[in-house]
Amino acid sequence: MKLFRLVRHVDIGGVSGIGLVAEGVEFSNGKCSLAWTAKYQSVAVYDSLDDLIAIHGHDGKTSLVIVYETQ
């Protein structure tokens, strides 16, 4: 299991802002859950971390920062 944060460097859509924009977890089965911390909050589930980054990474304008990882 991994706990992570999404840190946005450039807000191309003008919605989520910059800095810490979401917190998430990758479960042992590979599924991920992401909770947005910006003004418009929601929680979503993704099939994989790769899918999540493909959707929200914005070509490197958002970084995934691992906070904690179990063995």
VENWO-V775408 format. One record per residue. N is the residue number from 1. RES is the residue in three letters. NEAR is the number of other ideal C-beta (glycine too) atoms within 8 Angstrom. Layout:
BEGIN
n->[N & N]
res->[RES & RES]
near->[NEAR & NEAR]
END
This chain:
BEGIN
n->[1 & 2 & 3 & 4 & 5 & 6 & 7 & 8 & 9 & 10 & 11 & 12 & 13 & 14 & 15 & 16 & 17 & 18 & 19 & 20 & 21 & 22 & 23 & 24 & 25 & 26 & 27 & 28 & 29 & 30 & 31 & 32 & 33 & 34 & 35 & 36 & 37 & 38 & 39 & 40 & 41 & 42 & 43 & 44 & 45 & 46 & 47 & 48 & 49 & 50 & 51 & 52 & 53 & 54 & 55 & 56 & 57 & 58 & 59 & 60 & 61 & 62 & 63 & 64 & 65 & 66 & 67 & 68 & 69 & 70 & 71]
res->[MET & LYS & LEU & PHE & ARG & LEU & VAL & ARG & HIS & VAL & ASP & ILE & GLY & GLY & VAL & SER & GLY & ILE & GLY & LEU & VAL & ALA & GLU & GLY & VAL & GLU & PHE & SER & ASN & GLY & LYS & CYS & SER & LEU & ALA & TRP & THR & ALA & LYS & TYR & GLN & SER & VAL & ALA & VAL & TYR & ASP & SER & LEU & ASP & ASP & LEU & ILE & ALA & ILE & HIS & GLY & HIS & ASP & GLY & LYS & THR & SER & LEU & VAL & ILE & VAL & TYR & GLU & THR & GLN]
near->[8 & 10 & 10 & 12 & 10 & 15 & 11 & 13 & 7 & 7 & 9 & 6 & 5 & 4 & 8 & 10 & 9 & 7 & 6 & 8 & 13 & 13 & 10 & 13 & 9 & 10 & 9 & 4 & 4 & 9 & 10 & 15 & 11 & 14 & 10 & 11 & 8 & 10 & 5 & 7 & 8 & 6 & 8 & 6 & 7 & 12 & 6 & 9 & 11 & 6 & 10 & 13 & 9 & 6 & 7 & 9 & 10 & 9 & 4 & 6 & 9 & 12 & 7 & 12 & 8 & 8 & 6 & 6 & 7 & 5 & 2]
END
